[in-house]
Amino acid sequence: MPKLQGFDFWSRTLGGARHVVAPMVDQSELAWRLLSRRHGAQLCYTPMLHAQVFVRDANYRKENLYCEVCPEDRPLIVQFCANDPEVFVQAALLAQDYCDAIDLNLGCPQMIAKRGHYGAFLQEEWDLLQRMILLAHEKLSVPVTCKIRVFPEIDKTVRYAQMLEKAGCQLLTVHGRTKEQKGPLSGIASWEHIKAVRKAVAIPVFANGNIQCLRDVERCIQDTGVQGVMSAEGNLHNPALFEGRSPAVWELAEEYLDIVRQHPCPLSYVRAHLFKLWHHTLQVHQQLREELAKVKTLEGVAAVCQELKLRCQARAGAGKPGKSLSGWEREDISRQKEGEKPSGGLPFFHWICQPYFRPGPREGSKENRGACGKRALEEEEGSTDVLSKNKQKKQLRNPHKTFDPSLKPKYAKCDQCGNPKGNRCVFNLCRGCCKKRAFKETADCPGHGLLFKTKLEKSLAWKGAQPRPQEPQQAGPGEPGNFFPEVTGSALA
């Protein structure tokens, strides 16, 4: 079949998808994609794959794509990060039979992308990007798409999008933040940039950023004119976002665990998803947060989720007479008690799937930190309730270990650098300072095992005991041993 392009590709191959799950490293795996599709997602992306590793490592291909083939998981777009046209196309050729399009990641703002020279850190290298897109467009049997971040200037962002379209990009996802907007500095995504790009190009555009509920999806489409809306963090906290529902967390957690049993994935992925789903509840039940972090099996994770469910139901009054559990789970927000308001400034009670708003740099300051925030430096280190996780692990391995500074042994300090000095050092120094001084003065320090003086004396004694070589006698002209016999005048003649 001929390769479809632009709006034909979006409407026929992608089914006119409007609700899209973003590519998320270690988070948009098959099990999560299937859960999202059950709850309104119409198109999903794989996690970002490293093109060079995908070409080189057969196990990487098998674990991240080939073993995740599922008829329900379509339409699907595979995303790669790359900075070399040939490598990108080689990886895409290996993946094109398992997906509906290949996406080039031009939006990752993380430090690992800066070190690897990919993602949003390629957005100034337009010649390279043109060559990558053009070659992929010519060689692949499926369309090539791009996911980008914006520049601060709208006009530059528009020219950037037009350049990618001209090179052969058939669908563009625009994240309305710059590469500097990440973590606590994320801020608000600019829909004005996205709107300007949509007006300037003749290919479908997806918007990404500021999507926390279905109303945001509808408003974004109306305000920007895009063909679809992509969600990442909103989807992680509420996979039913595209349905316009806010169900109980345990409902989606149990459904996700059932899918994982059918389509296994690393336990670290499962744990990360449940930390997101139960985020607000785990602020209340700190002990179960620790339990979820420690469990080593899927059944252990399920047991923690069950305990969280029971505690939330008890708190919400699910055990009231005449209130069956099935009826309780069919309700969404209506299960909140009459007249009671959620704590912590949340729109719903903590056991309801709801948006997570990332705190800004000021909001994350000390006065706003919750119980799970970083402990203050001035806090007592000997108290077990404020020990770091690493110290708690050490204490589990050795219950007698203490971190109380008052119980630590006192060491005499080196006279030069302040490090603990050797107890038997002849110079009253630490080993490093002692070594430098002993070498400089050709001295010994038995306490540190440094024997510069002794070794020098032994070396001189050994040389003195060796017999001196006899000087060779000078041989006469023409005699054996004379390598240059006298040359006579007749010989020269």
N, C-alpha and C positions, 0 to 999 in steps of 0.2 A: 504493500500500500504506500502511496505517496506520503511524505512527511507533512503533517498538518502544521500550519503556522499561525501565530497571532491569535485572533479571536476565534478562528476555526478550531485551533488546538484547545483553547479554553472551553468553548461551548460543547465540542464533540468528544474530545478525549477526556477532559476533566469534568465533563457534565455540568459546565457552568457553575463550578464550585464557588461558594461565597464564604463558607465557614472553614477555615484552614488552621491546622495545628502546625506550629512552627518546628523547624529543626532544632533539637536541643540535645547537646552532648550528654550521653548516658541517661537521657530522660525520655526521648521519643522513640523508645524501642518498640518492638512489635506488640507486646502485651498492652502497653499504654496507648498505642495507636488504635488497637481494636476496641479498647474501652471508650476512647474518645469518639470513634465512629458510631458506637452504639448510642451515643448521647449527642448526636447532632453534627459532628465533624464530617465534612464532605470530601476533604483532601488532607493528606498527611505527608510530612517530609520525614526522611530518616534522620538520625543524628548526623552531624557533620563527620564525614570520613576523610582521612588523610590520603590524598591521591597517591603519593609516593609509596606509602606503606601498603596501600591497596594493590598496587602493581607488583610490589616485591613479595608480599607475604600471602600465601594461599590460605593459611589459617585465619588471617585477618578478614579475608574476603568471605570465608565460610561462616565465621562467627557473626559478622556484622551485616551480611546480606543474603548469601546463598541459603543459609539454614533458616532464614526468617520468611521464606516464601509462603504466602497464604492467600488463597483466592479472595477472602474478605478484605484483604489489605490493599485495595485498589480503588481509585487511582492513587499512585504513589510517586513521589519525586525523590530521587537520591541526590544528596548534597555532598559536594567535595570542596575541600580547601586545596589550593594549588597555586604555584607561582611560575610554572613552566608549561608552555603550550603542549609540548609533546607528552609530558607525563600526565597532564590533565586529560588529554584525549585517550591515552592508553588506558587509564583508569575508567573513563567513561565507556569505552568500548567493552570492557569487562563487565560493566554493570547495566548496560542499556537493555539487555533482554529481560531484566528483572524489574523494570520500572516504566513509567510513562514519560519521564523527562529527566534531564540531568541539570542540577543547579550548581552554580559557582558561588561559593561563599565570599562575599565582599563586604560583610557586615560585622564580623567578629572583632570586638574592640579589646579583647583580653591581652594580657602581657605575653602569654604563650604565642599568640598570633603575631605580636611584634617581633618576638625572638625568631619565630619561624618564617617571618616575612610573608604573611598571607592575610586573608580577611580584609578588614577595613584599612589595613596598613598598605594596601595596594591601590587605594583610591586616587593617588596622585600619579600613578604610572599608566597613563591612558594608552600609550603605544603597546605596552605589554598586554593589557586587558583586551585591546582590539584584536591582537594576534591570537590570544587564547580563545575568545568567543568565535572569531571567524573560522579558525581551524576546527573547532568543535562543531560548528554549524555545518561545515562542509563534510566532515567525516562521519558524524553520528546519524543513526536512523531514527532517533527521537529528538525532540526539540531541546534546546539549551536555554536555561533561564538564569536569572541573577537575583541575589538578595543584597541590597546595598544599604548603607547609612547615608545621611544627608551631609552636605557641607553647611557651614553657617550661612553662606549666601545662597539665596533661592536661585538666582540666575546660574550660578556655577553648578548647582545640583541638577538643574534642568539640562544644561549642556552635557553633563556627565551621563544622565539617563539617555539623552539622544545619541550620544556616542555609542553606548552599549546596544541600543536598538539598531543603529546602522550596522554594527558589527555582526548582528545575527541573533541577538537576544529576543526570545519570543514571548516572554512574560517577565515582568519586573516586580519584585517585592521591595517596597520602600519602608525602611524603619525610620521614623521621623525624629531620630536623635543623631547627634554627631558622635564620632568615635570617642570623644572625651566624656560624653555623658554615659557613665556606667557606675554601678555600685551605689553608694550614697549620693553621688552626683548625677544620678539618672535624670531627675527632673521630669518635665512634661514633654512628650513628643510633639513635634510641630506638624499639625495636619495641613498647615498652609503650604509647607514644602511638598507634601504628598499631593495636594490638590494641583499645585503648579506643574508637577511632573505628569500627572494624569492628563492635564490639558495639552501638554507639549508632545506626547508620544502617541503612536497609533497602535500600540500593543496593550494587552490587558495589564492592569496594575493592581497589586494587593497592597493594602495598608497594614502597618504593624506599629503598635504603640498606643498606650492609654486604653486598652481593652480589658475591662474588668467584669462586664456583664453584657447580656444580650442587647440592652438599650444602647450601650456604647457602640456595639456592632452596627446597629441600625443608624445611629446618629453619624457614625464615621462614613458609612456608605452615602448617606444623604449629603453630608457636608463636603466630601472630597470627590464624589463621583467615581470611586474605585469599583472594580468588579468583585473584589472579595476582601475579607479582613482576616488577618493572621493573629493568633493569640499564642503566647508562650507562658508567661507567669500566671496569667488569669486562668489558663487551662490547667496548670499544675495544681492550683488551689481549688478549682471547681471544674472537673471534666464535663459536667452537665451545663456549662456556661452557654453553649450554643443552643440548648433546649430552653433556656430562660428559666431554669429551675435552680433552687438552692437546697438540695436534699441533705439528709443527715450524713455526716462524714462516714459513719460505719457502713452505710448502704453502698457507697462507691468503693470503700476500702475492701469490703468483702467480695464485691464483684471483681475488683482488680486482682485480688489474690486467687480467685477461681480461674481467671484467665492465665495467670502466671503458672498455675499448675498444669495447664494444657500447653502453654508456650513458655517454657522456662527461660529465665534471664538471670544474670548475676544478682546475688542477694543485695549487693550495694545499691543497685538500681531500685530494687523494691523498697529498701529502707529509706532511700532518698525521697521516693514518692510519698511514702507514708508520713515522713517528717513534714512534707508540704501539706498533705491533706489534714493531718492532725495538728497543724502548727499552733492554732489558738488554744486548743485543748491541752497541748503539752506545756503551755505556759502555766497552766493551772496544776497539772499532775506531773511535777518535776521528776518524781521517782520513776514513773513509767517512761519518761523520756530517757532516763539512764538505762532502763531495761531494754527499750527498743534499740538503743545504740549497741548493746552488748550481745544480743541474741545472735546465734550463728546458723540457725536453720529457718526455713520458711514456716514450719509449724510453730517455732518459737515466736516469730513475728506475728503470726495469726493469733497466738495466745495473748500477746500484749494488746493487739487490736480488740480482742474480745473483752479484756479487762477494761479497756478504755470505754468501750461501748456500754458495759454494765454500769460503770460509774456515771457516765453521761445520762443514761436512762434513769438512774436513781435520782440524779440531780434534777432532771427535767420532769419527774413525776410519772414516768412511763409505767410504774408498777401500780398505779391506781386501780382499784377494783373496776371491772367492766371495761378496762382499756386493753385490748389485745395488742400484742407486739406487732402483728402484721398490719393492723390498722394504724398503729403508731408510725410504722416505717413508711406507710403510703402518704402520710402527711409531710409537708415540707416546713415552711416557716411557721405554720399555724400551730405547731406543737409547743411554742413558747407559752409560758404561764401568763395568765391574764394579769395585767397590772405590773408585771415585773419587767425591768429593763436590763439589757445586757450590760456587763461591766467592761471596763477598759476601753470605752468609746467605740465598741464594735457595733455594726449595724444589726447583727443577729447574735444569738447565743453562740458560745464557742464551739458547740457540737454541730453547727450548721456550716456547710460549705459556703465560703464567702471570700471576697477579695482580700488580698494582703497588700497593704500600702507600705512600700519600702520607706523607712525613715530617712530624712535628709541628714546632713552632717551635724546640724545643730540639734535636731531631735534625738540624735544618738548620743548626746552628751551625758555626763554623769547623773544629772538630776532626773533624767528620763529613763535611765536604765532599769530594766525589770530584774527579776530574780536570776535570769539566765545571762545577764550582762557580764562584762569583764569585771573581775574583782579589783578593788582599789589597791594601789601599791602599798598603802600604809596599813592594810589589814594584817592581822596576825597570821604568819605562815604556818604556825604550829597547829592551828585549828583545822580539824578534818573537814569542816563544812566549807572551807574556802580554799582547799588545796586544788591545784591544777589537776587536770585529768591524768597527765603523765605521772604526777606524784601519787595520785590515787592508785594507779596501776602498779607502781612500785611497791606501795604499801600492801596491796593484795598479794603480791608475790612474797613479800617479807613483812609479816604483821608487826615485827619488832622494830621496823625502821621508823625513825622519827625525823621530822623536818623542823623541830623546834630549835631556833637559833641559840637559845640559852643552853641547850644540851649538847651542842656541837663542841668537839675538842678544840682547845685554843692552841694555835701554833705561833711560835716565835717568827717574826718577819725577817726577811732578807734585808741586810743593811743598805742595799742599793735599789732594788726594784719593788720591795714590799710583798713579794710572794713568800710562801712558807720556806724558811731556811732549813738546811739539813741539820739534823740533831748532832751529827758528828763531823760537820764540816770544819776544817781548820781555819777557814776564813770567815765563818758565820754568814755564809751566803747560800742562796738557792743553787741548784745544780747548774742552771744556765750561766749565772754570773760567776760561779766558781770555776767553770770550765774556761771561760774567757780569761780570768785572772791567772789560773794555773798555767795556761798555755803561754801567756805573756811573760810570766816570771819563771817559766820552766820549773814549776814546783809540783809537789804531790799533794793529793787530798784523798787519803784512804777512805774517808767517810763516803765520798761520792765515787770511789773506784777510779780516780784520775791519777795516773802515774807517769806524767810527762818527764819528771826528773829521773826517775828510776830507769825508764826506757832509754833516755838519752845516755845515761852512764853505761848501761849494758851495751848499747850500740858502739860507744867509743871503746869499751873494753874488748869487744869482739874484733873491732878493726885493728886494735893494737896487737892482738894475739895472732893475727894472720901473717905468714911469712912474706917478706917483701920479694917481689919478682926480680930475678937477676937481669941486669942490663945486657942486651945482646952485644957481642964483640963485633967490631967493624971488620969485615973481610976485605982483603986486598983486591986489586983489579983482576978480574978474570977468575977469582976463586969462587968456590961454591958459597952461596949466600949473597954474592954481589950480583944484584939483578941488573946492574948497568955496567957491563964490562967496558974497560977503556977502549975507546974507538981510536984507531990509528989514522994518520993522515991518508995512508994508502987506501984504507977502507972507505974513507970519505970520497977519495978520488974515484 
